[in-house]
Amino acid sequence: MARRERGGWAPQGAGGGWFLGFIGALVYYLHTHSGTFWLVLVALVKAIFWPAFLVFHVLGLH
């Protein structure tokens, strides 16, 4: 944790929320893509990059 200059703790970012989102996405994608090693690898990649897909579709860039 980061200390403030005058004491106390500085507020941190939303890293924990992103980590929980990653774990949730990983569980979901592993459930739908289980089987071979390559499908598990695809699930891992999708779990890592799901925020980019979300922003892409929400902004309607396609």
C-alpha positions as CSV (number, residue, x, y, z in Angstrom):
1,M,0.0,0.0,0.0
2,A,1.1,3.5,-0.7
3,R,1.6,5.9,2.2
4,R,0.5,9.5,1.9
5,E,3.0,12.3,2.6
6,R,1.2,13.4,5.8
7,G,0.3,10.0,7.1
8,G,-2.5,7.6,6.4
9,W,-3.0,5.4,3.4
10,A,-3.5,6.7,-0.1
11,P,-6.5,5.3,-2.0
12,Q,-5.6,2.6,-4.5
13,G,-7.0,1.8,-7.9
14,A,-9.6,-0.8,-8.9
15,G,-7.1,-3.6,-9.4
16,G,-9.0,-6.0,-7.2
17,G,-12.1,-5.4,-9.2
18,W,-10.3,-6.2,-12.4
19,F,-8.8,-9.3,-10.9
20,L,-12.2,-10.6,-9.8
21,G,-13.5,-9.9,-13.3
22,F,-10.5,-11.8,-14.8
23,I,-11.2,-14.8,-12.5
24,G,-14.9,-14.7,-13.3
25,A,-14.2,-14.5,-17.1
26,L,-11.7,-17.3,-16.8
27,V,-14.2,-19.6,-15.0
28,Y,-16.8,-18.8,-17.6
29,Y,-14.5,-19.4,-20.6
30,L,-13.0,-22.5,-19.2
31,H,-16.5,-23.9,-18.6
32,T,-17.5,-23.2,-22.3
33,H,-14.1,-24.1,-23.9
34,S,-13.0,-27.1,-21.8
35,G,-11.6,-30.0,-23.7
36,T,-8.2,-29.8,-25.3
37,F,-5.1,-27.8,-24.4
38,W,-5.7,-25.3,-27.3
39,L,-9.3,-24.6,-26.1
40,V,-8.0,-23.9,-22.6
41,L,-5.4,-21.6,-24.1
42,V,-8.1,-19.8,-26.1
43,A,-10.1,-19.4,-22.9
44,L,-7.1,-18.0,-21.0
45,V,-6.5,-15.4,-23.8
46,K,-10.2,-14.4,-23.9
47,A,-10.2,-14.0,-20.1
48,I,-7.2,-11.7,-20.3
49,F,-8.5,-9.5,-23.2
50,W,-12.3,-9.4,-22.3
51,P,-12.2,-5.7,-21.3
52,A,-10.9,-4.8,-24.8
53,F,-13.8,-6.8,-26.4
54,L,-16.3,-5.1,-24.0
55,V,-15.1,-1.6,-24.9
56,F,-15.0,-2.4,-28.6
57,H,-18.6,-3.6,-28.6
58,V,-20.0,-0.9,-26.2
59,L,-18.5,1.9,-28.3
60,G,-19.8,0.3,-31.5
61,L,-16.5,0.4,-33.3
62,H,-17.3,-2.6,-35.5
